[in-house]
């Protein structure tokens, strides 16, 4: 029977297996278990309808943000088309549900698979392009998919969009926010667990090697194009899976939410949360979604109490705040909120003797 491990004050790893472990201590396992119990047994029953909507939105967007962090933070491949991939998943699930009659439990992962295939197509330029040039190529993908969402009316419904029937899971109606909360966060927990374990595999280590130095990685025998393509596929799958959940949760989709602005929001999430960090993607998602709600409330308040023309004056408030937040994090905390959380955790390892 092994001894419980609680709050080590140093690095006592002796094997590579210990370096790859998800939880350094039994306290971490216990804290995760308690957190999950509180999440599922407490949050959906005490939250108001508005708060529950925000929490559900955070859960959906966090899945897509984790996928983007796998691509940018771990593989070093810049993408400005993640919002469009999110839309591909949403439209794929909506079309499968309304025109083919595919049930919810199949339509959601199918939306992820279809988006992964689309993402691989737009990932092909990564064999020749990198950095700013790859960013421009993925921006072109965003623009192309935006055009398809609006103009292919026979499939996507054009500007009118698609209305989706209420989801059901094994006969259980998922029409309420509270019930859908459990679906979203079970998916979130599973997808997060998959991402964390992916980074521990040889595929994850290959992604990191390509990010750090792709020429050295190729010299070590890593087929960098195949791994870049795989990274695009996995990232797109996460975006498509989240988009399919979003479509069922909103029950109606139009092209407007899947614009370039959504891709910029996802970039902001992983920069503010912390590049190359799975928890950082979640922290960044919480920050951006809550910031969106605060800015919406502030904008409405200022327009109600302001003078004529105030609406035009405060229209760029959101863009200004996003840009300011990104710049401030890059200057003062380039590793994002994940690094802040690491420092806070580390300070407790010697508590109460630390100062």
N, C-alpha and C positions, 0 to 999 in steps of 0.2 A: 504493500500500500504506500503510494507516494505521498510526500508531504505537500501541503498547500503552499502555493507561491503567492506572496502578497508584497507589492511595492518594492522591487529591488532597487537599491540605491546606486547601482552601477551596471555595467555590461558584463554579464557572466556567461555569455554564450560560448559553447565549446565545440559545437557541430554546426554544419550548414543547415541541418534540419531545424535547429533552434533559431537560426537566422530567418527562416522562411515561415515560422509559425505565425498564425493570425493573432493570437492572444499571447502576450508575453507572460501574463500571470493568470492565476485562477480568479483574482479579483476582476479582471477584465471580462472573463466569461460570465461571472456572476452579475456584473453591472449590465452587460448586454442582455442577459436573460430577464433581469428586473425591468430594464428599459422596454423590452418587447411586451412584457406582461402589462406594464402601465399603458403602453401605446394602445394595445388592443382592448384592454378591459376598462380603461378610464377615459381616454380622449374622446372617442365618438359619442359617449353618453353624457358628457358634461359640456360639450362645445355647442354653441349656438349654430344656426343654419349658416350664417355668414362665415364664422370662424371655420366651420367644417368644410365649407367650399374652398377656403384658402388652403387649409391643410391638404385636402385632396389634390388641389392644383400643384402644391409643392411636391407631393408624392409622384405625380405623373411627370412633371418637369424634371425632377431629380433623376429619374430613370434615363431620360434623354441626355441630361448633363453628364451623367457617369459615362455614357457611350462616347460623348464628345471628348471627355477627358482621356479616355483610352486612346483616342486618335491623336489629339494634340499634345496632351500632357505626357503620355507614355511613349508615343511613337514619333512625335515631332512633326506630324503632317497637318498643316494648317488648313482649315476648312471654313468657308463662309456659306455653306449650303445646308447646314444642319436643320434650319427651320423648314426648308423645303422637304428634306427627308422625313421630318416629323409629319409634314402634310401628306407625303406619299403613304405613310402608314395609316393616317386617318382616312384618306380617300379609299385606300385598298380595303380596309375593314368595312367602310360604309358601302362600297360597291358590292363586296361579297355578301353583306348582310341583306341588302335591299334587292339586288338583281339576281343573286344566285341562291339566296336563302341559307347561307352558311351560318351555323350557330355561333354564339359569342365565344365559346371555349376554343373554337378552331379559327375564327376570323381574326382574333387578336394576334396569336403567333404567326398566322399566315401573313398578316400585314407586316410583321417584322421581317419575315423571309423575303417578301416581295421588295421591301425597301432595301434589304441587304443586297439583292441582285442589282437594283438601280444604283446603289452606292458603289458597287464594284465597277459599274460602267464609268461612273464619274471619277473613280479612283485610278483608272488606267493611265491618265496623264502623269501620275506620280512616278512612273518609271523614268520620265525625262525631266520632270519639273520639280522644283522644291522652293520653299520659302515664299516670296512674294508672287512668283509666277504660278505656283500651285494654288495660292490663295485666289488669284484672278480666275483660274480655271474652275475652281469650285463656285466662285461667284457667278460665273457663266451658267453653271448647273442650276444655281438658285433661280436665275432669271428665266432659264428654259422651263423649269418645272412650274414657276409662277404662271408663265404663259399657258402651259398645258392645263393647269387648274381652271383658268378662266375661259379659255377658248374651246376646249374639247367638251362642248356642252352635252353631247349625247352620252358621254360617260360620267362626267363630273357634275353636270347640272349647271355649269357656268357660274355666273355671279349669284344665282339663286341657291346654289349649293345642294346638299342632300340631307333629307330628314331620315333619321335612323330609328327603328323601333326599339322599345325598351329591352335592354339586355336581360337575359335569364341564364342562370347557371344551374344545371341539373334540376330544373323546375322551380328554382328560387328566383323571384322577381328582384332585379337589381335596380329598380327605379328610384329608390331613395338614396340621398347622400350618405346616410349612416351605413347602409348595407354595402354601397359601393366603396366606402372607406376600407372595409376589410379586404375587398378584392384588390384595390390599388396597393395597399401596404403589404399584403402577402406577395404580390408581384414585385414590389420594390425590394422587400427583404431577399427574395430569391435572386433577383437580378444583381443586387449588390453583392450577395454571397458568390455568385458566379464571377463577377468582375474581380473581386478580391482574390479568388482562387486562380483566375486566369493569369494574373500578374505573377503568381508563384510558380507557374509552369515554364517550360522552355520557350513557349510562345511569348509569354510576357517578358521574359528576360531578353528575347530577341527584339521585341519592340523597343525596350529601353536601350539596347545596344545600337539600334538604328537611330534612335533619337540622339544619343550622345555623339556618335560618329559613324555615319553610314558606310564610309569607305573602310574603316577598321572592321565594321561588322561584316562587310562583304569579304574582307580578307580572312576572316575567321570561318568562312564557309556558309554564312547566312544568306540565303537567296532573298535579297532585300525587296525585290519587286513583289514576290509572292507574299511576303510578310506585310508589306505596305497594303497590298490589295486585301489581305485578310483583315488588317486593322480597319480599313474602310468598311468592309462587310460587317464586322462586329459592331462598329460604331453606328452604322446605318440600321442594323437590326435593333439596337437599343432605341434609336430615334423612332423607327417604325412601330415598334411594340408600344412605346409610350404614346405615339400618335393614335394608334388604334384604341387604346384605353381612353384617350381624350375624346375621340369621336363618340364612343359609346356613352361617356359621362355627360357630354354636352348634348347628345341626341340630335344635333344639327350642326353641320359644318359648312362654311363658305371659304373662299380663297383668302380673305383678308388676314386671318391670324397667321398664315404661313408665309409671310413676307420676309424680306431681308431683315427687317427690324427684329423678328424673332431669332434669326441667326445671330444678330449682334447681341441680343439678350443672352443667348447661350454662351457666346464668347465671354461676356461680362461675368457670367456665373462661374466659369472655371478659372478665370483670372483672379477674381475677388476671392473665391473659395480656396484656390491653390492648385496650380498646374501639377500634374503627376501625383494627385492624391484623391483617392476615392471618397474619404470623408469630406475633403475640400469641395468636391462637386456638390455634395449635399448642403454644406454650409453656404456655398455661393447661391444655390437655388433658393434657400430660405431667405437670404439677404435680398435677392433681386425681386422675388415674389412679394415679400413684405414691403419693399421699397416701392414697388408698383402700386400697391394698395394705398400706401401713405401719400404718394404723389397724386393719386386720383382723388383722394379725400381733400388734400390741400388745394388742388386745382379747382375742384368744385366749390370749396369754401371761398377762395379768392375771387372766383367769378361771381359768386352770390353777393359778396360784400363790396366788390370793386366798382369802379366807375365804368362808363361806356368805353369799350376798346380794351378793357383789361384782359379779355379772353385772348386777343391777339398777342398781347405782351407776354402772357405766361404760357403760351402754346409750346415754346421750346423748353419748358421747365424739365420735362423728363429726360430729353436728350442731354441737356446741360448737366443734370444730376448724375446720369450714367457716366458721362465722360469724366466728370470731376471725381467720382468714386473710383474709377479705374486708374486715373492718374495718381490719386492719393495712395492707393494700394501699391502701385508699382514703385512709387518713391519711398514710402515709409514701411511697407510690409510686402515685398515682392513675392514672398511665398504664400501670401493669402491668409485667410482665416484659419486654415488647417495648421499653419505654423503658430498662430496665436493660441490655438487649442493645445498644441503640443507643449508650448511653454507653460501654460496653466497646469496641465497634467504633471509636467516635470517638477513644478514648484511644490506639488503635494507629496512627492516621493520622500522628501526630507522633512515634511511638516510634522510637528510644529517647530523643528530645529532650524528650518531654512529662514532666510531673511532677505 
